[in-house]
Amino acid sequence: MLSRLFGRRGAGQNPVPFESLEQRTMMAADLAITVGGISTVNVEGATNIKLPVTVKNLGNSPLQGSARVEYFLSTDRTLDADDYLFNTSALPRLGRPGTATRFTLNTPTPADLAPRVGRPLAAGEYFVIARVVTSKAGADTRQSNNVAATTGKARVSYDFGTFGTQREVGLSLTLPDGSVVRISLNGPGVGRVFNVDNRLTVVVEGTNNQTTLTMRAMKGSPSLDGLVINGSLKDVLAQTVSFKGDIDIAGVVGALRVGNLTNAPVSVGGFGEWEFQAGNVQNSSIAAQFMRTRSLTVNQWLDTDSTRDTISVTYITDLTSNADFGASPTINGTNKTFAIQKVNVGGRLVKGVWNIGGRIDTFTVGGIAADWGGTVRGEINSVLVQGNLSGNFAADNVRRFFVIGNITNANVLVGARLGNDGKLGGTGANADSFVAGQIGVFEVRGGISNSVISTGITSTDAILLDDDDRVVAGSRISAINVRRAVTNSKFVSETVPTRVKINNRTVTTGGNSLFIRTLP
């Protein structure tokens, strides 16, 4: 029995031979990649790399699983660890053995000047190397034909604009957070992006007042560290790009439209007219002493550090903030001309100190905080405070003063010109001066507490209604209507109406301690 099982016969008999095994070939794909000639193409003002690619299955089985093609920039034609991976794309599914798929890479030229990790991609010329990689181990029987390199080179540059024989070339720049910004110049000029200590600054020169600089977010929320314009521009259109550093324009600019600004002083050195638009602004400033501003528009402006956020221009037609506004504008005009036509602040005036030389037509704000102070050395046609009013408000004259909320811990000093600190008292640049002021109509829908409403008080210190104070001759309030109670507060003016409305009642002003006509 055992001899049968083991294929043996009795003594002297020949053994039964084993049947030989048939040779078999492993069934698998064999992907081979080749590339064509490299070229560049202009797409929406930026330069794209264009590269035809062919992947053929030389194996005897369809590819098991999926595959991708990786693209590298290399200073030579050999793939190694120093090469820069700039694009990855899925491989279109291959059919039966012997078939091929052909496709073309068409992608923006890499511009990774400040990567989150690793070294920056230096400007220069690079070969492109393509490598096919399978998702499943062993799905490709041979790796020696998985890599192909171009014979031509792609140029990596951080320049944009018109240079050499190229005109209005754009730049797509990848930032450390992975966001992408596209930068272009329409008109004369050339620009370059510099990386200094991992801070990205755009520098532009050779422009004129017909050149438009455009920066557009292509991915994410790009933020740059600075912008330098060594000349003039028609417009800077960068509403989707934020800045965290200086914006310095040597000449003039017709419009500067940017995203958010943080710690970003804006400087414009030329003479002319412009428009300024920004998103959320914080701890920034504007120095454009020779520019007439058609409009200054922000979403909000917050001053959260110890340095005053100044705005220095010659004139503003419209000043608009959707939310709180904490900047400190200074306009050096005269009380005979308009310094600002319209103020429209949806939120409150906070922290800032206004020093306005000239008239204002309409002054509409959501509220005035206790840390705000301002002087208008001219007449305001209409003041509308849609919320509560605190702080120090001073102007030469106000035709109509309307507060929808309450007045609390406030000094409304019409006829006063506060110093640069926006407060009562002080010497030198902070010294105050006084003229005979007038209010046409003064109306408050809420109440008044711990406040002074004056059109003609003079004071030599920071304390009102003490022995050094006087009432200026010629000061006047023509009408007063306060819907709620007035507590611990005073109206100070040489002339007030005989009868006024307080707390929805008619009140006689003569002999009423609420009204002060003379001091002491």
C-alpha positions in Angstrom: 0.0 0.0 0.0 2.8 2.5 0.9 4.6 1.6 -2.2 1.6 2.5 -4.2 1.2 5.8 -2.4 4.8 6.7 -3.0 4.8 5.5 -6.6 7.2 2.6 -6.1 7.1 -1.0 -7.3 8.6 -4.1 -6.0 12.3 -4.9 -6.1 13.8 -4.7 -9.6 10.9 -2.8 -11.0 11.3 0.7 -12.5 9.7 3.6 -10.6 6.7 5.4 -12.0 8.0 8.8 -13.3 6.4 12.2 -11.9 4.7 14.4 -14.5 6.7 17.6 -15.1 5.1 21.0 -14.2 4.1 23.4 -17.1 6.0 26.8 -17.0 3.6 29.8 -16.5 4.0 33.6 -16.9 3.0 36.0 -14.1 -0.1 38.0 -15.1 0.5 41.8 -14.4 0.6 45.2 -16.0 3.8 46.9 -17.1 3.4 50.7 -17.3 5.8 52.6 -19.4 5.7 56.5 -19.5 7.1 58.8 -22.1 6.8 62.6 -22.4 6.8 64.9 -25.4 8.2 68.4 -25.9 7.6 70.9 -23.2 6.0 74.3 -24.0 4.4 77.2 -22.2 1.1 78.8 -22.7 -0.5 82.0 -21.4 -3.7 81.4 -19.5 -5.6 84.4 -18.0 -2.4 86.4 -17.8 -0.3 83.7 -16.2 2.2 81.2 -17.7 1.3 77.5 -17.7 3.5 74.5 -18.3 2.2 72.3 -21.1 3.5 68.8 -21.5 2.1 65.8 -23.5 2.3 62.5 -21.7 1.8 58.9 -22.9 1.4 55.9 -20.6 1.3 52.4 -22.2 0.6 49.0 -20.7 3.3 46.7 -22.0 2.2 43.9 -19.6 -0.1 40.9 -20.1 -2.9 42.0 -17.8 -4.9 45.1 -17.1 -3.7 47.4 -14.3 -5.0 46.2 -10.9 -6.1 49.3 -8.9 -5.4 52.9 -9.8 -2.3 54.9 -10.6 -1.2 58.5 -10.6 1.4 60.6 -12.4 3.8 62.8 -10.4 5.6 65.8 -11.9 8.9 67.1 -10.6 11.2 70.1 -11.4 14.8 69.1 -11.6 18.1 70.8 -12.4 19.1 67.6 -14.3 17.3 64.7 -15.9 17.7 62.2 -13.0 15.0 61.9 -10.4 16.3 62.2 -6.9 15.4 63.5 -3.4 16.4 67.1 -4.3 13.7 67.5 -7.0 10.6 69.5 -6.5 7.2 67.8 -6.7 4.8 70.4 -8.2 1.8 68.5 -9.6 0.1 65.1 -9.2 -2.8 63.9 -11.4 -4.8 60.7 -11.6 -3.9 58.3 -14.5 -6.8 57.7 -16.8 -7.8 54.1 -16.6 -6.0 51.9 -19.1 -7.7 49.2 -21.1 -6.4 45.8 -22.1 -2.7 45.0 -22.4 -1.0 46.9 -25.3 -3.2 49.9 -25.1 -2.0 53.4 -24.2 -3.5 56.6 -22.7 -2.4 60.0 -23.9 -3.1 63.3 -22.0 -1.5 66.7 -21.6 -0.4 68.4 -18.4 -1.5 72.0 -18.4 -0.8 73.7 -15.1 0.5 77.0 -13.8 4.2 77.2 -13.6 5.2 76.6 -9.9 6.0 79.7 -7.9 6.6 78.5 -4.3 8.8 81.2 -3.0 7.9 80.7 0.7 6.8 77.1 1.4 5.4 76.1 4.8 8.1 73.4 5.0 11.2 72.8 3.0 13.3 75.2 1.0 11.9 77.8 -1.4 11.8 77.0 -5.1 14.5 79.2 -6.6 14.0 81.1 -9.9 15.7 79.4 -12.8 15.3 76.8 -15.6 14.3 73.2 -14.8 13.7 69.9 -16.6 10.3 68.3 -15.9 10.4 64.7 -14.8 7.2 62.6 -14.9 6.8 59.4 -12.8 3.9 56.9 -12.9 3.1 55.3 -9.5 0.5 52.6 -8.8 -1.7 52.5 -5.8 -1.3 48.7 -5.3 2.1 47.1 -4.6 3.2 44.7 -7.3 0.6 45.9 -9.8 3.4 47.1 -12.1 6.0 44.4 -12.9 8.8 46.8 -13.9 9.8 50.2 -12.5 12.7 51.0 -14.8 10.3 52.5 -17.4 8.1 54.4 -14.9 10.1 57.7 -15.2 10.6 60.1 -18.2 12.3 63.5 -18.4 12.0 66.3 -20.8 14.8 67.5 -23.0 13.6 71.1 -22.8 13.3 73.2 -19.7 10.6 75.2 -17.9 11.4 78.6 -16.5 10.5 79.4 -12.9 10.3 83.2 -12.3 8.8 85.5 -9.8 8.6 88.3 -12.3 5.4 89.7 -13.8 4.5 92.4 -16.3 6.3 93.4 -19.4 10.0 92.4 -19.8 12.2 91.3 -22.7 9.9 90.2 -25.5 7.1 89.2 -23.2 4.2 91.5 -22.5 1.8 91.6 -19.5 3.0 88.2 -18.2 1.1 87.2 -15.0 2.4 85.3 -12.0 0.5 82.7 -9.9 2.2 82.6 -6.5 1.7 79.9 -3.9 1.9 81.2 -0.3 3.0 79.3 2.9 -0.6 78.5 3.9 -1.3 76.9 0.5 -3.3 79.8 -0.8 -2.6 81.1 -4.3 -2.6 84.7 -5.6 -2.4 85.7 -9.3 -0.6 88.9 -9.9 -0.6 90.9 -13.2 0.0 94.3 -14.7 -2.1 95.8 -17.4 0.0 98.4 -19.0 3.7 99.4 -18.7 5.8 98.1 -15.9 7.4 95.1 -14.3 7.1 93.5 -10.9 8.8 90.9 -8.8 8.1 89.1 -5.6 10.8 89.0 -2.9 11.2 86.7 0.1 13.0 88.4 2.9 13.1 86.4 6.1 10.0 84.5 4.9 8.1 87.8 4.3 6.7 88.2 0.8 6.9 91.7 -0.7 5.7 92.7 -4.1 7.8 95.4 -5.8 6.6 97.2 -9.0 8.5 99.7 -11.1 8.3 101.3 -14.6 4.6 102.0 -14.4 2.5 105.1 -15.2 -1.0 106.4 -14.6 -2.3 104.0 -17.3 -1.1 100.8 -15.5 -3.4 98.7 -13.4 -2.0 96.2 -10.9 -4.4 93.3 -10.2 -4.0 90.7 -7.5 -6.6 88.0 -7.3 -7.1 85.1 -4.9 -7.2 81.8 -6.8 -7.2 79.6 -3.8 -7.7 80.2 -0.1 -7.2 83.7 1.4 -3.8 85.0 0.3 -2.0 87.5 2.6 1.1 89.4 1.5 3.6 91.2 3.7 4.2 94.3 1.7 3.7 96.2 -1.6 6.1 98.8 -3.0 5.2 100.8 -6.1 8.2 102.9 -7.4 6.0 105.1 -9.6 2.4 105.8 -10.3 -0.6 103.6 -11.1 -4.0 103.9 -12.5 -5.5 101.4 -10.0 -4.5 98.7 -7.5 -7.2 96.0 -7.6 -6.6 93.5 -4.8 -9.9 93.2 -3.0 -9.4 89.5 -2.2 -5.8 89.8 -1.0 -4.8 90.9 2.5 -1.7 92.7 3.6 0.3 92.5 6.9 2.9 95.1 6.1 3.7 98.4 4.4 2.0 99.6 1.2 4.2 102.3 -0.2 3.3 104.1 -3.5 5.8 106.7 -4.5 3.6 108.5 -7.0 -0.2 108.7 -7.4 -2.8 106.0 -7.6 -6.4 106.4 -8.9 -7.8 103.7 -6.6 -6.3 101.4 -4.0 -8.7 98.5 -3.3 -7.4 95.8 -0.9 -8.7 93.1 1.4 -7.9 93.1 5.1 -5.0 95.3 6.5 -3.1 94.5 9.7 -0.1 96.5 10.8 -0.1 97.9 7.3 0.9 101.6 7.0 -0.3 103.0 3.6 1.8 105.8 2.1 1.0 107.7 -1.2 3.5 110.3 -2.1 2.0 112.0 -5.2 -0.4 114.8 -5.8 -3.9 114.0 -7.1 -7.2 112.3 -6.4 -7.8 108.7 -5.3 -10.2 106.2 -3.8 -9.3 103.9 -0.9 -11.2 100.6 -0.1 -10.3 97.9 2.4 -12.0 95.1 4.4 -11.2 94.8 8.1 -8.4 97.2 9.0 -6.4 97.0 12.3 -3.5 98.9 13.6 -2.8 100.6 10.3 -2.5 104.1 9.0 -2.8 106.2 5.8 -0.4 109.0 4.9 -1.5 110.7 1.7 -1.1 114.4 2.6 -1.4 115.6 -1.0 -4.2 113.4 -2.1 -7.9 114.4 -2.3 -9.9 111.4 -1.4 -13.1 110.7 -3.4 -14.1 107.9 -1.1 -12.6 106.1 1.9 -14.5 102.9 2.5 -13.7 100.0 5.0 -15.7 97.2 6.6 -14.3 98.2 10.0 -11.2 99.8 11.5 -10.0 98.8 14.9 -7.0 100.4 16.8 -6.0 97.9 19.4 -2.4 98.9 20.1 -0.8 102.0 21.8 0.0 103.8 18.5 -2.7 106.0 17.0 -4.1 104.9 13.6 -3.8 108.1 11.7 -5.3 109.1 8.4 -3.7 112.2 6.8 -5.3 113.5 3.6 -6.3 116.9 2.1 -10.0 116.2 1.7 -12.6 113.3 1.8 -15.8 113.3 -0.2 -17.3 110.1 1.5 -16.0 108.3 4.6 -17.8 105.0 5.1 -17.3 102.2 7.6 -19.8 99.3 7.8 -18.9 98.6 11.5 -16.8 100.3 14.2 -14.3 102.9 13.1 -11.3 103.6 15.3 -9.0 105.5 13.0 -7.9 109.1 13.6 -8.3 111.3 10.5 -6.5 114.7 10.3 -7.3 117.3 7.6 -5.7 120.6 7.7 -8.2 122.9 6.0 -10.1 126.1 6.9 -13.5 126.5 8.5 -14.8 128.1 5.2 -14.4 125.0 3.0 -15.6 121.4 3.3 -13.1 118.9 4.7 -15.5 115.9 4.5 -18.7 115.9 2.6 -20.3 112.8 4.2 -19.4 110.6 7.2 -21.4 107.3 7.4 -20.3 104.9 10.1 -22.6 101.9 10.7 -20.9 101.1 14.0 -19.4 103.3 16.7 -16.6 105.8 16.6 -14.1 104.2 19.0 -10.7 105.2 20.5 -9.8 107.6 17.6 -9.1 111.3 17.8 -10.5 113.4 14.9 -8.8 116.7 14.0 -10.8 118.1 11.1 -10.0 121.5 9.7 -13.1 122.5 7.6 -16.8 121.8 7.4 -18.7 118.5 7.2 -22.1 118.2 5.5 -23.6 115.1 7.1 -22.1 113.2 10.1 -24.0 109.9 10.6 -22.6 107.3 13.1 -24.0 104.3 14.9 -22.7 105.6 18.2 -19.8 107.3 19.9 -17.7 105.5 22.6 -16.3 107.1 25.7 -12.7 106.8 24.5 -13.4 108.8 21.3 -12.6 112.5 20.9 -12.9 114.8 18.0 -12.9 118.4 16.8 -14.4 119.8 13.6 -13.0 123.4 13.1 -16.0 124.3 10.9 -19.7 123.9 10.7 -21.5 120.5 10.5 -24.9 120.7 8.8 -26.3 117.5 10.3 -25.2 115.2 13.1 -27.1 111.9 13.5 -26.0 109.5 16.2 -28.1 106.3 15.8 -27.2 104.8 19.1 -25.6 106.2 22.3 -23.2 109.1 22.6 -20.2 109.4 25.0 -16.8 110.9 24.8 -15.8 114.5 23.7 -17.5 115.9 20.6 -16.4 119.4 19.5 -17.3 121.5 16.5 -17.6 125.2 15.6 -21.4 125.1 14.8 -24.0 122.4 14.3 -27.3 123.1 12.5 -29.0 119.9 13.6 -27.8 117.6 16.3 -30.0 114.4 16.6 -29.2 111.5 19.0 -31.5 108.4 18.9 -30.1 106.8 22.0 -28.8 108.3 25.2 -26.1 110.8 26.0 -24.0 109.6 28.9 -20.7 110.8 30.3 -20.2 113.1 27.3 -19.1 116.6 26.6 -20.8 118.0 23.5 -18.8 121.2 23.1 -20.0 123.3 20.1 -17.7 126.3 19.9 -14.7 124.4 21.3 -11.6 123.5 19.4 -9.8 120.7 21.4 -6.1 120.1 21.0 -4.4 117.2 19.3 -5.3 114.9 22.2 -9.0 115.3 21.7 -9.5 116.1 25.4 -10.1 119.2 27.5 -7.0 120.8 29.0 -3.4 120.5 27.9 -0.7 122.8 26.6 1.2 123.2 23.3 -0.3 121.1 20.6 -2.9 119.8 23.1 -4.1 123.3 24.1 -7.8 124.1 23.5 -9.4 127.2 22.1 -13.0 128.5 22.1 -15.4 130.5 19.9 -19.0 131.4 20.1 -20.8 128.3 18.9 -24.4 127.7 17.7 -26.7 124.7 17.6 -29.8 125.1 15.5 -31.9 122.1 16.7 -30.8 119.7 19.5 -32.9 116.6 19.8 -32.3 113.4 21.9 -34.8 110.5 21.7 -33.3 109.0 24.9 -32.1 110.7 28.0 -29.0 112.7 29.1 -26.9 111.9 32.2 -23.6 113.1 33.6 -22.9 115.3 30.6 -22.4 118.9 29.5 -24.0 120.3 26.3 -22.4 123.6 25.5 -22.2 126.2 22.7 -20.0 128.7 24.4 -18.0 127.5 27.4 -14.3 128.4 27.8 -12.0 126.5 30.1 -8.3 126.5 31.0 -8.2 123.0 32.4 -9.8 119.6 32.1 -12.6 120.4 34.5 -15.8 122.0 33.3 -18.0 124.4 35.3 -15.4 125.4 37.8 -14.1 128.9 38.7 -12.0 129.5 35.5 -14.8 128.8 33.1 -16.7 131.5 31.2 -19.6 131.7 28.7 -18.7 133.2 25.3 -20.9 136.0 24.1 -22.9 135.2 21.0 -23.3 131.5 21.8 -26.8 130.0 21.1 -29.0 126.9 21.2 -32.1 127.6 19.2 -34.3 124.5 20.0 -34.0 121.7 22.6 -36.1 118.5 22.7 -35.0 115.6 25.0 -37.6 112.8 25.2 -36.3 111.2 28.5 -35.0 112.6 31.7 -31.9 114.8 32.1 -29.9 114.0 35.2 -26.7 115.5 36.6 -26.2 117.4 33.4 -26.1 121.0 32.1 -26.8 123.1 29.0 -24.4 126.0 28.8 -25.0 128.8 26.3 -25.6 132.6 26.4 -28.9 132.2 24.6 -31.3 129.3 25.0 -35.0 129.1 24.1 -37.5 130.4 26.7 -39.2 127.0 26.6 -37.8 123.6 25.7 -39.0 120.0 25.8 -37.5 117.7 28.5 -38.9 114.3 29.4 -41.9 114.9 27.1 -42.8 118.0 29.0 -42.5 121.7 28.3 -39.9 123.3 30.6 -39.3 127.0 31.2 -35.5 127.7 31.1 -35.5 131.0 33.0 -34.4 130.4 36.6 -33.9 126.7 35.9 -30.5 125.3 37.2 -30.3 122.9 34.2 -29.5 125.9 32.0 -26.4 128.1 32.5 -26.2 131.4 30.7 -23.3 133.1 32.5 -20.2 131.9 34.5 -19.2 132.3 37.3 
